[in-house]
Structures are given as structure tokens and as C-alpha cells.
Amino acid sequence: MRSAFRNCPICNHDQIDVLHTQRFELLEGHPLQDGYDVVCCDRCGFIYADTTVTQADYDRFYAEHSKYEHPQTGTGGVENPFDWQRQQETARQIDKFLDNSAAGIVDVGCANGGLLKALKELGYQSLCGLDPSPTCVENVRRLGIDAHVGSLLNSFREHAFDCVVLSHTLEHINDLDAAMRWIGNAMKNNAFLYIEVPDASRYTEFADSPFQDFNTEHINHFSMASLKNFLKANGFSPVECGEKVIPASANKPYPAIYCFAQKTGDELPIEKDNSLRPKIEAYIVKSELILQEIELRLQAAWGKSKRIIVWGTGQLTMKLLVETSLARAEIVAFVDSNPINQRKSLRGIQIIAPAEVHQLSEPILISSTLHQKSISEQIHKMGLSNPLILLKDP
């Protein structure tokens, strides 16, 4: 046990147990941290990243480096069919609960506005988006929906909303106390809060990539018990809560939990979550086994050539570059379909667009398990003859 750099976001306790140390190889100009400890609060049992990065740093990251800006490769919009399905299902869920198309709703961390568009199609007109990325905000405005550049540290429209939505947002926020103050200030009396976050208690059941949920962006890991503790500690009373499974991509389900809550202003007692820690420890063990399997595949590939192209510069690549023999490979280029990463560099090597791979003949390592199939299909359609190195069986 040691003292925390970042006190528990739920109970503010400063004594923690370290469960895992996660490291990353960051892209050029990345404002976040190249590693942190995943820790368990000794008092309430919450699991979170004990990072020294500030909320201002996270706000800058999402304003300047947001992977969500590009409609085709990002999430939170309408062009990705699996993500659009998720947004529509969430909109119907909110509509069923509110049953009031006149309600004023703000979506905090709205990305490209998919949820707001889905609500608009259900008849809601008083809609507003908030996102730190100016590009995302412009994408929302193109849908004919009001949107503003900002974060949960920038208050506006006091007591204006009947419902505040944070769908897959809270896991990204460093300063949860400030976030809840903003939320309380933005809500009308008797308004509702809708929160949806990844379900950390089910990480192990859905894991196919090592430590996929321990990344530079997800720094809070909620179970249902800890989500309710968080609400109660901040003067909110849970009204309706539940589990769901959402589509991450084709045939890739992902676990989530949600809660509708109403502000009471009274801090309610919380109970220690003793169930989450063993589940996270099991997830760590499973991730280590997956990482070992990937290392065996890499070792087999090096028997043919260590001179390779790496397709994908996301969270998995950032881990493999420090945790596996990929660190010692001769990488001639990184490839990424998201324009926000192109022309940047990783390990001093420039990230290029897929169209530029035609001039290269080296084997391509597809550094993604989630999108391995779609990237393989993309390479095939491009007519590339480069040998492929896969991190898992097709």
C-alpha cells in the first residue's frame, strides 16, 4: 500500500494498492503520460489510474488530438454502422425513461453527435452538445444541432437542462469532483442525469486484446457498485440502473452499465465495493496470457523478417512497443487510417496514410485485434501483396 498521486475520485482517500503498472510508447506531441499504476482504493474499493496528468492536460488532448473527429474511423457519430446502432439504442432508452420530447438535453462529450441526431429523430428539439474538440463540434452543427466547444470545467447555461447525458465520458475524466459540480449547476430542479460507462466487472469476459481497457484515455473503471457510490457521494440518487452489451464493431460486443439518477443535494452513505478487485485481478491475468500469445506470434514472424510495416498506431501498438519484441523490430513505417495521426511520428518514424503503402514491400503487421478483419479486407481491396502478420487467428 502507498499514498496516491491522485486521490480516489469517489471517496478522496489517499491510500491505495497497486494492481498493475501500464506503460505506453506515445505519439509525437501526445500530452498525456507514458504510463501509470492501476490502483485500488483501500477505503471504497474503486479501481482507477493513479496518474499525475491534470484535467487541463486531458482537455488539451481531446481538443487537439481527438481520435473521434474523423467520422469514418472515430466513434460517437452516424457513419460507423455499429456505433450508430449503439447511439440509436441509447436514444430510445433515454426517450423511454424521460417520455418528454420537450425536454432539454445536453450531451457532454458528444463527439460527432450521433446520440443527439438519434434523439432528434425521435422528436427531441431542445438539444445541445458539448465537446472539447472544435472539429467534433462543427460535425455536430452540420447535423443541425446546437453544439459548443468546452469541457466539464467550463460552465454555461446554468440550470438549463432537464437531462444531462454522459455516455462513455466519465471513464475519461480526471477531476470527477469538478465534473459533478458542473453537472449539478447545469441541471434544472428535478432534472435527470444519464451515465453510461464500460463495465469493469465484465472486462475479463470480453477481453481479446491485452489490457485493452487500461489505456491512455480510460482512467476510471466502474462497477455498478462503484458507479452508485460515485452518484451517492455527489448528492445524486440512482433511479434506474442496469447492464447492457454494446457493439464495438462487427461481432465484437463490449460490456457497459448505465444509470439514471436525480439530484438530491444530500450526500448518501457509500459501501465498499469488495467484488471489483478480484475481477480486475483476473482481467490482468488474462491480459498477460493474451500478451504472451502475441509475443509468440511476433517471435515466429521474426524468423522471416524483422523489417516490417506496422498498420495501426492505437492503444495496442503503444503497449506492444514497450511490452514485446516489437520494440526491437526494424519498423520502416507506421500506417493509420485516421488523418489526425498521419504525418505525426512514433519512435521517430513517420505515420503514413494507407494509400502510401503501395511503395513499400515489407510484411505488414496488423496491430489491432478489434479491427484485424476489416484492415485485412482493406489491404486486400487495395491490391497490396505484402505478407500479413496477424496477432490472432482470423
URLINHU-V882586 format. One record per run of one state. SS is the DSSP state (h for helix, s for strand, l for the rest). FROM is the first residue (numbers start at 1). TO is the last residue. If there is no record, write none. Layout:
ss=SS from=FROM to=TO
ss=SS from=FROM to=TO
//
This chain:
ss=l from=1 to=1
ss=s from=2 to=3
ss=l from=4 to=14
ss=s from=15 to=23
ss=l from=24 to=34
ss=s from=35 to=41
ss=l from=42 to=46
ss=s from=47 to=50
ss=l from=51 to=54
ss=h from=55 to=64
ss=l from=65 to=80
ss=h from=81 to=98
ss=l from=99 to=104
ss=s from=105 to=108
ss=l from=109 to=113
ss=h from=114 to=121
ss=l from=122 to=126
ss=s from=127 to=131
ss=l from=132 to=133
ss=h from=134 to=141
ss=l from=142 to=145
ss=s from=146 to=149
ss=l from=150 to=160
ss=s from=161 to=167
ss=l from=168 to=169
ss=h from=170 to=172
ss=l from=173 to=175
ss=h from=176 to=186
ss=s from=187 to=198
ss=l from=199 to=199
ss=h from=200 to=206
ss=l from=207 to=219
ss=s from=220 to=221
ss=l from=222 to=223
ss=h from=224 to=233
ss=l from=234 to=235
ss=s from=236 to=249
ss=l from=250 to=251
ss=s from=252 to=263
ss=l from=264 to=275
ss=h from=276 to=302
ss=l from=303 to=306
ss=s from=307 to=311
ss=l from=312 to=314
ss=h from=315 to=323
ss=l from=324 to=324
ss=h from=325 to=328
ss=l from=329 to=329
ss=s from=330 to=335
ss=l from=336 to=344
ss=s from=345 to=346
ss=l from=347 to=348
ss=s from=349 to=352
ss=l from=353 to=353
ss=h from=354 to=359
ss=l from=360 to=362
ss=s from=363 to=366
ss=l from=367 to=371
ss=h from=372 to=381
ss=l from=382 to=387
ss=s from=388 to=389
ss=l from=390 to=394
//
